[in-house]
Amino acid sequence: MPSVIVIPAQLIKSHQDESPEWLASLSTQLHEYLARWELTRSGDFLNGAASLIVPVVRRDGTAAMLKLQPRNEESEAEALALRTWSPDDVVRVLEDDPATSTLLLERLHDRTLNAVPDHVEATRILAVLMARLNVVPAPPSVRRLADIATEMIEEAADLKLADPAEQRLVNRYADQVRELIPDSGDRLLHWDLHYGNVLASDRQPWLVIDPKPLAGDPAFELFQALHNRWDDLVATGNLDQAIRDRFDLMVDITGIDRSRALAWTGGRVLQNVVWEEGFNPVLKTIAMALRL
């Protein structure tokens, strides 16, 4: 009888309300896919907030990673996106089950861009990868930024903040996004492209993992790199300038129009404010530094 696994606490916290059935069946799923794809476990479980990652070896001896995750709007097009982008830029999909969004991925190293000591160099590498990904047209079935942005505006309309200045920012960002929606783009976006989602590998220096695929404007992609490796920005001693320098570097490398990059970054700030029901210090600092 297959053994029952201990589910990581982070996964329970993330999915106990929205995906309890998935959590309850996780042990069964693991053993099912080990058998179906003829895999042998070869290491300890890894996990983020959304998925369980299991180091495995295929029947031919190839090292791989089995990714178990709930099937939802974020995960259902992951395999499609990874196969649409150039294999020179992203992790390879070895097997997938569209019915459950379960993936078998090539094994990469555990070194991410967070390990690059110079955060400016790490941002340069990230921006080069971003530029390569964002020239690729999105498949027709991928969900659209226009729809995400419309939902964002609708949710923002119900947000009432105690600080009048913050409420004015929310209203302004919503107006900006409303203007952007008619021309919201058709490129294949990652949506969560930050330093931790770029891993070192043998076949390329760096490869992108874990997309949340979206069809839209590449200007929507810059925010996550501003929001991550925050301590490196603080350590410069001039936080506002460091934020602007990082933003400018990405704009210069990707060739994204600066005005659209600012407008969509305001939209990303708005999206996070809606999710968190208010501004946190990092969001407010980014907004003020870029004069969004």
Contacts in CASP RR format, 6 or more apart in sequence:
PFRMAT RR
TARGET T0000
AUTHOR 0000-0000-0000
METHOD contacts of the structure
MODEL  1
MPSVIVIPAQLIKSHQDESPEWLASLSTQLHEYLARWELTRSGDFLNGAA
SLIVPVVRRDGTAAMLKLQPRNEESEAEALALRTWSPDDVVRVLEDDPAT
STLLLERLHDRTLNAVPDHVEATRILAVLMARLNVVPAPPSVRRLADIAT
EMIEEAADLKLADPAEQRLVNRYADQVRELIPDSGDRLLHWDLHYGNVLA
SDRQPWLVIDPKPLAGDPAFELFQALHNRWDDLVATGNLDQAIRDRFDLM
VDITGIDRSRALAWTGGRVLQNVVWEEGFNPVLKTIAMALRL
2 27 0 8 1.000
2 28 0 8 1.000
2 31 0 8 1.000
3 27 0 8 1.000
4 27 0 8 1.000
5 26 0 8 1.000
5 27 0 8 1.000
5 30 0 8 1.000
5 45 0 8 1.000
7 23 0 8 1.000
7 26 0 8 1.000
7 52 0 8 1.000
8 45 0 8 1.000
8 47 0 8 1.000
8 48 0 8 1.000
8 52 0 8 1.000
10 47 0 8 1.000
10 48 0 8 1.000
10 49 0 8 1.000
11 23 0 8 1.000
11 26 0 8 1.000
11 47 0 8 1.000
11 48 0 8 1.000
11 49 0 8 1.000
11 50 0 8 1.000
11 51 0 8 1.000
11 52 0 8 1.000
12 23 0 8 1.000
13 49 0 8 1.000
14 49 0 8 1.000
14 50 0 8 1.000
15 22 0 8 1.000
15 23 0 8 1.000
15 50 0 8 1.000
15 70 0 8 1.000
16 23 0 8 1.000
18 70 0 8 1.000
19 70 0 8 1.000
19 72 0 8 1.000
22 70 0 8 1.000
26 52 0 8 1.000
26 68 0 8 1.000
29 68 0 8 1.000
29 100 0 8 1.000
29 102 0 8 1.000
30 52 0 8 1.000
30 54 0 8 1.000
30 66 0 8 1.000
30 68 0 8 1.000
33 39 0 8 1.000
33 66 0 8 1.000
33 68 0 8 1.000
33 97 0 8 1.000
33 102 0 8 1.000
33 104 0 8 1.000
34 40 0 8 1.000
34 41 0 8 1.000
34 56 0 8 1.000
34 66 0 8 1.000
37 58 0 8 1.000
37 66 0 8 1.000
37 95 0 8 1.000
37 104 0 8 1.000
38 58 0 8 1.000
38 59 0 8 1.000
39 56 0 8 1.000
39 57 0 8 1.000
39 58 0 8 1.000
39 59 0 8 1.000
39 64 0 8 1.000
39 66 0 8 1.000
39 104 0 8 1.000
40 56 0 8 1.000
40 57 0 8 1.000
41 54 0 8 1.000
41 55 0 8 1.000
41 56 0 8 1.000
42 55 0 8 1.000
42 56 0 8 1.000
42 57 0 8 1.000
42 63 0 8 1.000
43 54 0 8 1.000
43 55 0 8 1.000
44 55 0 8 1.000
45 52 0 8 1.000
45 53 0 8 1.000
45 54 0 8 1.000
46 52 0 8 1.000
46 53 0 8 1.000
46 54 0 8 1.000
46 55 0 8 1.000
46 65 0 8 1.000
47 53 0 8 1.000
50 69 0 8 1.000
50 70 0 8 1.000
50 74 0 8 1.000
50 75 0 8 1.000
51 67 0 8 1.000
51 68 0 8 1.000
51 69 0 8 1.000
51 75 0 8 1.000
52 67 0 8 1.000
52 68 0 8 1.000
52 69 0 8 1.000
53 65 0 8 1.000
53 66 0 8 1.000
53 67 0 8 1.000
53 68 0 8 1.000
54 65 0 8 1.000
54 66 0 8 1.000
54 67 0 8 1.000
54 68 0 8 1.000
55 63 0 8 1.000
55 64 0 8 1.000
55 65 0 8 1.000
55 66 0 8 1.000
55 107 0 8 1.000
56 63 0 8 1.000
56 64 0 8 1.000
56 65 0 8 1.000
56 66 0 8 1.000
56 104 0 8 1.000
57 63 0 8 1.000
57 64 0 8 1.000
58 64 0 8 1.000
58 94 0 8 1.000
58 104 0 8 1.000
62 94 0 8 1.000
62 107 0 8 1.000
63 107 0 8 1.000
64 94 0 8 1.000
64 104 0 8 1.000
64 105 0 8 1.000
64 106 0 8 1.000
64 107 0 8 1.000
65 104 0 8 1.000
65 105 0 8 1.000
65 106 0 8 1.000
65 107 0 8 1.000
65 108 0 8 1.000
66 102 0 8 1.000
66 103 0 8 1.000
66 104 0 8 1.000
66 105 0 8 1.000
67 102 0 8 1.000
67 103 0 8 1.000
67 104 0 8 1.000
67 105 0 8 1.000
68 102 0 8 1.000
69 75 0 8 1.000
69 101 0 8 1.000
69 102 0 8 1.000
69 103 0 8 1.000
70 101 0 8 1.000
71 99 0 8 1.000
71 100 0 8 1.000
71 101 0 8 1.000
72 101 0 8 1.000
73 143 0 8 1.000
74 212 0 8 1.000
75 101 0 8 1.000
76 98 0 8 1.000
76 101 0 8 1.000
77 139 0 8 1.000
77 141 0 8 1.000
77 142 0 8 1.000
77 143 0 8 1.000
77 213 0 8 1.000
78 101 0 8 1.000
78 103 0 8 1.000
78 210 0 8 1.000
78 211 0 8 1.000
78 212 0 8 1.000
78 213 0 8 1.000
79 93 0 8 1.000
79 96 0 8 1.000
79 98 0 8 1.000
79 101 0 8 1.000
79 103 0 8 1.000
80 139 0 8 1.000
80 141 0 8 1.000
80 142 0 8 1.000
80 213 0 8 1.000
81 139 0 8 1.000
81 142 0 8 1.000
81 188 0 8 1.000
81 190 0 8 1.000
81 211 0 8 1.000
81 213 0 8 1.000
82 90 0 8 1.000
82 91 0 8 1.000
82 92 0 8 1.000
82 93 0 8 1.000
82 211 0 8 1.000
83 93 0 8 1.000
84 136 0 8 1.000
84 138 0 8 1.000
84 139 0 8 1.000
84 188 0 8 1.000
85 132 0 8 1.000
85 133 0 8 1.000
85 136 0 8 1.000
85 188 0 8 1.000
85 208 0 8 1.000
86 132 0 8 1.000
86 136 0 8 1.000
88 132 0 8 1.000
88 204 0 8 1.000
89 129 0 8 1.000
89 132 0 8 1.000
89 133 0 8 1.000
89 204 0 8 1.000
89 207 0 8 1.000
89 208 0 8 1.000
90 133 0 8 1.000
90 207 0 8 1.000
90 208 0 8 1.000
90 209 0 8 1.000
90 211 0 8 1.000
91 105 0 8 1.000
91 106 0 8 1.000
91 108 0 8 1.000
91 199 0 8 1.000
91 201 0 8 1.000
91 207 0 8 1.000
91 208 0 8 1.000
91 209 0 8 1.000
92 105 0 8 1.000
92 106 0 8 1.000
93 103 0 8 1.000
93 104 0 8 1.000
93 105 0 8 1.000
94 104 0 8 1.000
94 105 0 8 1.000
94 106 0 8 1.000
95 103 0 8 1.000
95 104 0 8 1.000
96 102 0 8 1.000
96 103 0 8 1.000
96 104 0 8 1.000
97 103 0 8 1.000
105 209 0 8 1.000
106 201 0 8 1.000
108 199 0 8 1.000
108 200 0 8 1.000
108 201 0 8 1.000
108 207 0 8 1.000
108 209 0 8 1.000
109 199 0 8 1.000
109 200 0 8 1.000
109 201 0 8 1.000
109 202 0 8 1.000
110 199 0 8 1.000
111 199 0 8 1.000
111 200 0 8 1.000
112 195 0 8 1.000
112 196 0 8 1.000
112 197 0 8 1.000
112 198 0 8 1.000
112 199 0 8 1.000
112 200 0 8 1.000
113 122 0 8 1.000
113 125 0 8 1.000
113 126 0 8 1.000
113 195 0 8 1.000
113 196 0 8 1.000
113 198 0 8 1.000
113 206 0 8 1.000
114 122 0 8 1.000
114 195 0 8 1.000
114 196 0 8 1.000
114 228 0 8 1.000
114 229 0 8 1.000
116 122 0 8 1.000
116 125 0 8 1.000
116 195 0 8 1.000
119 229 0 8 1.000
119 232 0 8 1.000
119 233 0 8 1.000
119 246 0 8 1.000
120 245 0 8 1.000
120 246 0 8 1.000
120 249 0 8 1.000
122 195 0 8 1.000
122 229 0 8 1.000
123 225 0 8 1.000
123 229 0 8 1.000
123 246 0 8 1.000
123 249 0 8 1.000
123 250 0 8 1.000
124 249 0 8 1.000
124 253 0 8 1.000
125 198 0 8 1.000
125 205 0 8 1.000
125 206 0 8 1.000
126 193 0 8 1.000
126 194 0 8 1.000
126 195 0 8 1.000
126 198 0 8 1.000
126 225 0 8 1.000
126 250 0 8 1.000
127 225 0 8 1.000
127 249 0 8 1.000
127 250 0 8 1.000
127 253 0 8 1.000
127 254 0 8 1.000
128 253 0 8 1.000
129 193 0 8 1.000
129 198 0 8 1.000
129 206 0 8 1.000
129 208 0 8 1.000
130 190 0 8 1.000
130 193 0 8 1.000
130 218 0 8 1.000
130 221 0 8 1.000
130 222 0 8 1.000
130 250 0 8 1.000
130 253 0 8 1.000
130 254 0 8 1.000
131 253 0 8 1.000
131 254 0 8 1.000
131 255 0 8 1.000
133 188 0 8 1.000
133 189 0 8 1.000
133 190 0 8 1.000
133 193 0 8 1.000
133 208 0 8 1.000
134 187 0 8 1.000
134 188 0 8 1.000
134 189 0 8 1.000
134 218 0 8 1.000
134 221 0 8 1.000
134 254 0 8 1.000
134 256 0 8 1.000
135 187 0 8 1.000
136 187 0 8 1.000
136 188 0 8 1.000
137 186 0 8 1.000
137 187 0 8 1.000
137 188 0 8 1.000
138 186 0 8 1.000
138 187 0 8 1.000
138 188 0 8 1.000
138 189 0 8 1.000
138 213 0 8 1.000
138 214 0 8 1.000
138 215 0 8 1.000
138 216 0 8 1.000
139 188 0 8 1.000
139 215 0 8 1.000
142 188 0 8 1.000
142 213 0 8 1.000
142 214 0 8 1.000
142 215 0 8 1.000
143 213 0 8 1.000
143 214 0 8 1.000
143 215 0 8 1.000
144 184 0 8 1.000
144 214 0 8 1.000
144 215 0 8 1.000
144 216 0 8 1.000
145 184 0 8 1.000
145 185 0 8 1.000
145 189 0 8 1.000
145 214 0 8 1.000
145 215 0 8 1.000
145 216 0 8 1.000
145 217 0 8 1.000
145 220 0 8 1.000
146 181 0 8 1.000
146 184 0 8 1.000
146 185 0 8 1.000
146 216 0 8 1.000
148 214 0 8 1.000
149 177 0 8 1.000
149 180 0 8 1.000
149 181 0 8 1.000
149 184 0 8 1.000
149 267 0 8 1.000
150 181 0 8 1.000
152 174 0 8 1.000
152 177 0 8 1.000
152 267 0 8 1.000
152 270 0 8 1.000
152 271 0 8 1.000
152 274 0 8 1.000
153 174 0 8 1.000
153 177 0 8 1.000
153 178 0 8 1.000
155 274 0 8 1.000
156 170 0 8 1.000
156 173 0 8 1.000
156 174 0 8 1.000
156 270 0 8 1.000
156 273 0 8 1.000
156 274 0 8 1.000
157 174 0 8 1.000
159 170 0 8 1.000
159 273 0 8 1.000
159 274 0 8 1.000
159 277 0 8 1.000
159 278 0 8 1.000
160 167 0 8 1.000
161 167 0 8 1.000
161 170 0 8 1.000
161 278 0 8 1.000
161 279 0 8 1.000
163 279 0 8 1.000
166 278 0 8 1.000
166 279 0 8 1.000
166 284 0 8 1.000
169 269 0 8 1.000
169 279 0 8 1.000
169 287 0 8 1.000
169 292 0 8 1.000
170 270 0 8 1.000
170 273 0 8 1.000
173 266 0 8 1.000
173 267 0 8 1.000
173 269 0 8 1.000
173 270 0 8 1.000
173 273 0 8 1.000
173 292 0 8 1.000
174 270 0 8 1.000
176 263 0 8 1.000
176 266 0 8 1.000
176 267 0 8 1.000
177 263 0 8 1.000
177 264 0 8 1.000
177 266 0 8 1.000
177 267 0 8 1.000
177 270 0 8 1.000
179 263 0 8 1.000
180 217 0 8 1.000
180 260 0 8 1.000
180 263 0 8 1.000
180 264 0 8 1.000
183 217 0 8 1.000
184 216 0 8 1.000
184 217 0 8 1.000
185 215 0 8 1.000
185 216 0 8 1.000
185 217 0 8 1.000
186 215 0 8 1.000
186 216 0 8 1.000
187 215 0 8 1.000
187 216 0 8 1.000
187 217 0 8 1.000
187 218 0 8 1.000
188 213 0 8 1.000
188 214 0 8 1.000
188 215 0 8 1.000
189 213 0 8 1.000
189 214 0 8 1.000
189 215 0 8 1.000
189 216 0 8 1.000
189 217 0 8 1.000
189 218 0 8 1.000
189 220 0 8 1.000
189 221 0 8 1.000
190 197 0 8 1.000
190 208 0 8 1.000
190 211 0 8 1.000
190 212 0 8 1.000
190 213 0 8 1.000
190 214 0 8 1.000
190 221 0 8 1.000
191 211 0 8 1.000
191 212 0 8 1.000
191 213 0 8 1.000
191 214 0 8 1.000
191 220 0 8 1.000
191 221 0 8 1.000
192 210 0 8 1.000
192 211 0 8 1.000
192 212 0 8 1.000
192 224 0 8 1.000
193 208 0 8 1.000
193 211 0 8 1.000
193 221 0 8 1.000
193 224 0 8 1.000
193 225 0 8 1.000
194 224 0 8 1.000
194 225 0 8 1.000
194 227 0 8 1.000
194 228 0 8 1.000
195 225 0 8 1.000
195 228 0 8 1.000
195 229 0 8 1.000
196 228 0 8 1.000
197 208 0 8 1.000
197 209 0 8 1.000
197 210 0 8 1.000
198 206 0 8 1.000
198 207 0 8 1.000
198 208 0 8 1.000
198 209 0 8 1.000
199 206 0 8 1.000
199 207 0 8 1.000
199 209 0 8 1.000
200 206 0 8 1.000
200 207 0 8 1.000
201 207 0 8 1.000
214 220 0 8 1.000
217 260 0 8 1.000
217 264 0 8 1.000
218 254 0 8 1.000
218 256 0 8 1.000
219 256 0 8 1.000
219 257 0 8 1.000
219 260 0 8 1.000
219 261 0 8 1.000
219 263 0 8 1.000
219 264 0 8 1.000
219 265 0 8 1.000
220 264 0 8 1.000
220 268 0 8 1.000
222 247 0 8 1.000
222 250 0 8 1.000
222 251 0 8 1.000
222 254 0 8 1.000
222 256 0 8 1.000
222 261 0 8 1.000
222 264 0 8 1.000
222 265 0 8 1.000
222 268 0 8 1.000
223 264 0 8 1.000
223 265 0 8 1.000
223 266 0 8 1.000
223 268 0 8 1.000
223 269 0 8 1.000
223 286 0 8 1.000
224 268 0 8 1.000
225 246 0 8 1.000
225 250 0 8 1.000
226 243 0 8 1.000
226 246 0 8 1.000
226 247 0 8 1.000
226 265 0 8 1.000
226 286 0 8 1.000
227 282 0 8 1.000
227 286 0 8 1.000
230 282 0 8 1.000
232 242 0 8 1.000
233 239 0 8 1.000
233 242 0 8 1.000
233 243 0 8 1.000
233 246 0 8 1.000
234 242 0 8 1.000
236 242 0 8 1.000
239 285 0 8 1.000
239 289 0 8 1.000
240 285 0 8 1.000
240 288 0 8 1.000
240 289 0 8 1.000
241 289 0 8 1.000
243 285 0 8 1.000
243 286 0 8 1.000
243 289 0 8 1.000
243 290 0 8 1.000
244 289 0 8 1.000
244 290 0 8 1.000
247 261 0 8 1.000
247 265 0 8 1.000
247 290 0 8 1.000
250 256 0 8 1.000
250 261 0 8 1.000
251 258 0 8 1.000
251 261 0 8 1.000
262 290 0 8 1.000
262 292 0 8 1.000
265 286 0 8 1.000
265 290 0 8 1.000
265 292 0 8 1.000
266 287 0 8 1.000
266 292 0 8 1.000
269 283 0 8 1.000
269 286 0 8 1.000
269 287 0 8 1.000
269 292 0 8 1.000
272 280 0 8 1.000
272 283 0 8 1.000
273 279 0 8 1.000
273 283 0 8 1.000
276 283 0 8 1.000
279 287 0 8 1.000
286 292 0 8 1.000
END
